[in-house]
Amino acid sequence: MNENEYLQQVATRAGLQHYPQQGPWGRKSGSAVGTRDGYVTAIGISRDRQGVKVAILLRFKKLEQPDLVKSAVKSAAIKKGKLGAVGNDFLRWDWKYSFAKPKAEEVAKLAEDLRTAIRPATMGFDGRCEQCASTSTQSLTLLNGMPLFICATCQDKVRHELNQADVTYDAITPNYPNGLVLGLGAAAVGGIAWGLVAYGINRIFLYGAILIGYFVAAAVIKGTGKVTRFGQIAIPILTVASVLFGDVIFYTLIVMRHQNVPFSGRILNAIVAHLWEIEKEGSGVLSLLFGLVGAGYALYSARKPKFQARFQPLGAPNA
Ligand SMILES: [Zn+2]
């Protein structure tokens, strides 16, 4: 049975409707969605690094203490699957499987058991918009795949707020001097830490370079206020400088210990003059690459957020 047929079957058993290509999990097979006793219910198949699972999402009226939902569902001691996540208006339950999908009727039963379990701690929806709680709203709308009861006015409001966030982000004036100062500081601190740790454990700890790259990038971005071209150029340079600086400290300390001599400008000069040869011998190049990986990761995660609200009526995946 393919995913589509399976979700179709789950939908029938659970009193939901199957919507291919729609729902929170962004798969072609879509999800089974509907409202049961006021609880928005979505069931779909979700695949991630940990494997493949049937995911059940229950949504309820926003509440103050999601912990109560957690304890309610815990005390129900449900055997199939496990709690995926709880928020102040949803609960997600994951049922991992490896070969055969769980039986459709068992999934439907599970969704019902979950609903029963959280009922004392939550309230279902009552045909009104969940944002303004006044406008009558009978049908579900998907916001970036998430089924909600949201009226047209509130949809406009959400769109407007997100546009505003977009404008606000663009309006941040980058503070370059600040970025440079914080970046230099981070590079210096990172380099010293790198050198001392290497000296302490008597070898170069490659993964530390990733941390340095990440640290330097985070400092520059914090200083400038956002990711800019300046940061994209300064961050790799500072990262490389930081790792090299750390290596100089490490090798200088090593020479001082081996030769049993105090620190002197002569040793330092000798290390700096031969740094490239030393790096080529050891794992120098690799540590520079690791540093850049860390920097790249930080740059990537700090890129301009996507402020996008896509509303879509259920049953119209191309709308
Ligand atoms: Zn509303």
Boltz pocket constraint, residues with backbone or C-beta under 6 A from the ligand:
constraints:
  - pocket:
      binder: B
      contacts: [[A, 129], [A, 130], [A, 131], [A, 132], [A, 133], [A, 134], [A, 135], [A, 150], [A, 151], [A, 152], [A, 153], [A, 154]]
      max_distance: 6.0
